[in-house]
Amino acid sequence: MEQNVFTLINEDGREIKYIGLNVVENPENGQRYLIYTEADNAKEITGKQIDLYACAYNKENGRIVLDPLTSEKEKTLIKNFIEDNTRIA
């Protein structure tokens, strides 16, 4: 699972490690979205609520680019995917 770990810098300049959990593709336009959580959360005992994040996922010039969700349609797509694929412990 180590290949799914990446680091982002928050607005305070602090580096935070995240784990990519899933990539969702919009069937209408092929846009891909990354669902992820903080790496520390992924190590927690199952049954505990964790925060999930999502962003648009693109590759530009061989680099991965993450952009915020910008429309309600994108947010609804991600929300529906999470609801359809989450098991309650």
C-alpha positions as CSV (number, residue, x, y, z in Angstrom):
1,M,0.0,0.0,0.0
2,E,3.0,2.3,0.3
3,Q,2.7,3.4,-3.4
4,N,-0.6,5.0,-2.4
5,V,1.0,7.4,0.1
6,F,1.6,11.0,-0.8
7,T,2.4,14.2,1.0
8,L,0.6,17.5,0.8
9,I,1.5,20.8,2.5
10,N,-1.4,22.5,4.3
11,E,-2.1,26.2,4.6
12,D,0.1,26.4,7.7
13,G,3.1,24.9,5.9
14,R,2.8,21.5,7.7
15,E,3.4,18.4,5.6
16,I,0.7,15.8,6.0
17,K,0.8,12.2,4.7
18,Y,-2.2,10.9,3.0
19,I,-3.3,7.5,1.5
20,G,-5.2,7.3,-1.7
21,L,-8.1,4.9,-1.2
22,N,-9.9,4.9,-4.5
23,V,-10.1,6.6,-7.9
24,V,-13.6,7.3,-9.3
25,E,-14.2,8.1,-12.9
26,N,-17.1,10.2,-14.1
27,P,-18.8,8.2,-16.8
28,E,-20.1,11.3,-18.6
29,N,-16.7,13.0,-19.2
30,G,-13.9,10.6,-18.1
31,Q,-12.7,13.0,-15.3
32,R,-11.1,11.1,-12.5
33,Y,-11.4,11.8,-8.8
34,L,-9.2,10.7,-6.0
35,I,-10.7,9.7,-2.6
36,Y,-8.1,9.8,0.2
37,T,-7.6,10.2,4.0
38,E,-4.8,11.1,6.3
39,A,-2.3,8.3,6.7
40,D,-2.5,8.4,10.5
41,N,-6.3,7.7,10.2
42,A,-5.8,4.7,8.1
43,K,-3.8,3.1,10.9
44,E,-6.7,3.5,13.4
45,I,-8.7,0.6,14.6
46,T,-11.7,-0.3,12.4
47,G,-15.0,1.0,13.5
48,K,-13.8,4.5,14.1
49,Q,-15.1,7.3,11.9
50,I,-12.5,8.8,9.6
51,D,-12.5,11.9,7.4
52,L,-12.5,11.3,3.7
53,Y,-11.4,13.9,1.1
54,A,-11.8,14.1,-2.6
55,C,-10.2,16.0,-5.5
56,A,-10.0,16.0,-9.2
57,Y,-7.1,13.8,-10.3
58,N,-5.2,14.6,-13.5
59,K,-1.8,14.0,-15.1
60,E,0.0,16.9,-16.7
61,N,3.5,16.6,-18.2
62,G,4.0,13.3,-16.3
63,R,3.1,14.8,-13.0
64,I,0.0,14.2,-10.9
65,V,-2.1,17.3,-10.3
66,L,-4.8,17.4,-7.7
67,D,-7.5,20.1,-8.0
68,P,-10.5,20.9,-5.7
69,L,-14.0,19.8,-6.6
70,T,-15.7,22.8,-8.1
71,S,-19.3,21.8,-8.8
72,E,-22.2,20.3,-6.9
73,K,-22.4,17.6,-9.6
74,E,-18.8,16.5,-8.8
75,K,-19.6,16.5,-5.0
76,T,-22.7,14.5,-5.6
77,L,-20.8,11.9,-7.7
78,I,-18.2,11.4,-4.9
79,K,-20.9,11.3,-2.2
80,N,-22.9,8.7,-4.0
81,F,-19.8,6.6,-4.6
82,I,-18.8,6.7,-1.0
83,E,-22.3,5.9,0.2
84,D,-22.6,3.0,-2.3
85,N,-19.2,1.5,-1.3
86,T,-19.0,2.0,2.4
87,R,-19.6,-0.7,4.9
88,I,-20.7,0.3,8.3
89,A,-18.7,-1.6,11.0
